Amino acid sequence: MTIIIHYGYVNASGEYYIVIDSDKCDGCEDCAKKCPKSVLEAVKMIVDIEERCLISVKEEYRNKLRYVCAQCMPEKTKPPCVATCEKNAIEWIWKSSR
């Protein structure tokens, strides 16, 4: 079973999410190493009754993505965490209403 994990929030200014696909993520941490703000970390999670290492957004950043990730905000190029993932397991949803 695929689990799609959305870390982030929606507020009056827009939608800000980092999305991890559990089927594709192997916990290699390449994306975490490329993050200039150290927002990502590898954690152990139960997926389909088995414990696996997956990438997660650190708890303290989950409601601050708009600000913490602003320097990497996707415009013409992919953010470093997304661009470095060879498995295409991570993506951004970044829809500013301003």
N, C-alpha and C positions, 0 to 999 in steps of 0.2 A: 504494500500500500504506500502510495506517495503521500507525504505530509509536506504541505507548503506552509512555511512559517513566516508570518508577517510581523516585523518589528517596526514600530513607529506609531503614527497617530494622524488624525484629521482634526483640523481646527479652522477657524475663520480665514486663516491665511492660505490654506491649501492642504494637500495630502503629502505626507512624508513617510515613506516606508523603505526598508531594506528587506528583501524577500529571499528566503533560502529554500531551495528544493531538496528535500531529504533524500530523494532517489539519486540525485546527481552529486550531492556534496559528499566528499570522502574525508573531510576533516583535515586536509593537507596543510591548512593555515597559510597558503600563499596569499590569499586575499587579506588576511589579518596582518601579514608582514608588510604589505603595500599601503595599508591605511596610515596616513600621516598623523591621525589623531588617536590611534590605538582603540578604535571603537569596537572592533571585532575580537572574538576569542573562541577557542575551541572548547566545547563542553561535551560531557557524556549525556546522551539522551536515550530513552527507550523508544525504539521505532520497530513496529511489528514484532513485539515481544523480545527484541534483542537490543542490547546496549551498543550504541554506536557513538563515535566521535563526530560531531557536526559543528559548524560555525554558528555563532550566536552573536547578537549585539549585546554588549555589556549592559547590565541592568541600569546603571546610572546614566546611560546615553539614550535609552529608548524613547524618552519623551522630550529629547533635545536635538533630534537629528537635523532639524532645519538649521540650527545654529552651528552645531558641531561639524556637520558635513558640508557646510556652505562653500568652503573652498573647492570642494570636488563636485559641486552641483552640476549635474549633467546638462550640457548644452550641445556642443557639436561632437564632443568625444565622450567615451565612456569613462566613468570614474575609475581610479586605479584598482579598487577592489573587484569591480566587475570585469575590467579589461584583462586582469591577470588570471582569472578563473578559467582554466582550460576545459572544465566540465560544464561551463555555463550554468552553474548552480546558484549564482547570486545575481540579483537584479535590483534596480531602484525603481520606485514609483515616486516621482517628484513632480507634483502638479501645483505650482504656486498660483493662487487666485489673484495675485497682484501683478 
